[in-house]
Amino acid sequence: MPDTLAPRAFWLRDNCPCAECRDPRSGQKLFQITDLPEDLTIAASTEADGALELLWSDGHRSRYPADFLPSPAGPADSAAGPTDDRRTEHGKRLWQAADFAAGIPEADWSAYQADPAERAAVLRAVQRFGFAVLRGVPAEPGRVLAVAETFGFVRRTNYGELFDVRVEPNPNNLAFTSAAIAPHTDNPYRDPVPTLQLLHCLENAAEGGDSALVDGFRAAALLRAEAPADFALLTRTPVPFVFRDRDTELRADRPLIDTDPRGRIREVRFNNRSIERIELPEAELAPFYAAYRRFAEITLRPELQLAFRLGPGDCVVFDNTRLLHARTAFAQQGARHLQGCYADLDGLNSTLAVLDRRAAALDLLQELFEGEGAAEYLGERVTQAEHMLQAAALAQRAGAADELVAAALLHDVGHFTGVVTGRQLMQGQDNRHSDTGADWLAQWFGPAVTEPIRLHVAAKRYLCTVEPAYRAALSEASEYTLQVQGGPFTAAQAADFAALPGAADAVAVRRWDDAAKDPELDVPGFAAYRPLLAALMAR
């Protein structure tokens, strides 16, 4: 046993990936750490097929991929480090205004809705830079809620599900006046604070009322570099943030700059309007106010303020725990109306992770088509990929639903995702590729796609029973695989198959499968189906 494994014994067993230790569907652990023997040791270790296999002192066996073990030095402290939740400065790109001289992160609303890659780019900009602007969002009341729901859930506050930023006759917040608002974060008196804010412009014909953003993490990093003692003081001094009106009493005592256990900037709360009387020992008051003032002065530096004007249809999404937002004063006689709502970063991060996972799945599928798919197809005159692409094209020409087009396209992926390959099928060993492919694809697609794939071999056996002419038209290779896969159904088996809910769809896929063997047929490549597959993954 390698000496490096013994110190990792409990870590390895705690992370055993087998089905006895983790639920295959959710990945959640099926045991408690206290369920493991206190004297647990590694009894034996072997390496086979690029994997590490361990036998434990309690008789359990674990198998780990070759790249499973982390570096003995521990994880790298980087933006993508496994111990970094991407909420800290190390998961961000800190900026000043000049960094966006070529343009700010933005996208057209219709493209954002239609294209998962465009949506991912916008969400990644919010994650990395702290903001992005969507253009062309219909300037309709309440539409900001629909924007938030594309990546998460609306956070309801004392301001309601959404709020109007306009001049109000009896405002309970300076935001609802025409006054200039200095750089600040919203709701610092909440715990937890809403981590995302959206502002959607419905109208902006007023003189003034321009918007600005400041990277609070950049400002805090500058304070740390220029005045380390002031930075340290602001990270350890709780500040009482308070909001009161007739119906509300909110308070959160948090520092202006919050750091994680490694000292990395993780959150900024900065709102002079909401700071209650600070109670500190007399000897600490002057140093605190000096540090507070220095930080405020940094946030006001012109080079840090990214100024822009929101026009009707513009919706800015920004990180309320990182970015400070501001506006200039505006003339009351000019109409200026924004609507806003709050959401949370965990929803955005989740949506982005799923979009990335789906994009990676599409890349993997495309690699299969271009790699293993380029091999011969069970003795036919087309390759495996050509066969599946032809099946999809035939389904589209027949006006089939998107789910059936996808099923036709992917019906044979089980030939190269299972333990037994298509080549072994031709050698007389049933690879059960319909079940293998359906189970593998179920990671991303619903039953409307996977079940016709699961049943398409059974559909062949069914058709051979109920349509004698069907069997007579099978190619030599298809007749051979029919025998390997069990031969025609009996009459009883055929009746049972016909009664299945997905039988008709499976038969349709089967017929396109049988016809998709024309070496002269010119059909679109896999890339043409990526938007369709991406849309089905989102259903």
TARAHU-V612258 format. One line per field, one symbol per residue. ss: DSSP state (H for helix, E for strand, - for the rest). Layout:
BEGIN
ss: ???
END
This chain:
BEGIN
ss: --HHHH--HHHHHH-------E------E---HHH------EEEEEEE--EEEEEE----EEEE------------------------HHH-----HHHH-----EEEHHHHHH-HHHHHHHHHHHHHH-EEEEE-------HHHHHH------E-E--E--EEE--------HHH----EEEE-----------EEEEEEEEE---E--EEEEEHHHHHHHHHHH-HHHHHHHHH--EEEEEEE--EEEEEEE--EEE-----EEEE---HHHE------HHHHHHHHHHHHHHHHHH--HHHEEEE------EEEEE---EEEEE--E-----EEEEEEEE-HHHHHHHHHHHHHHHHHHHHHHHHHH-HHH-E------EHHHHHHHHHHHHHH----HHHHHHHHH--HHH------HHHH-------HHHHHHHHH-----HHHHHHHHHHHHHHHHHHHH-HHHHH---HHHHHHHHH------HHHHHHHH----HHHHHHHHHHHHH----------HHHHHHHHHHHH--
END
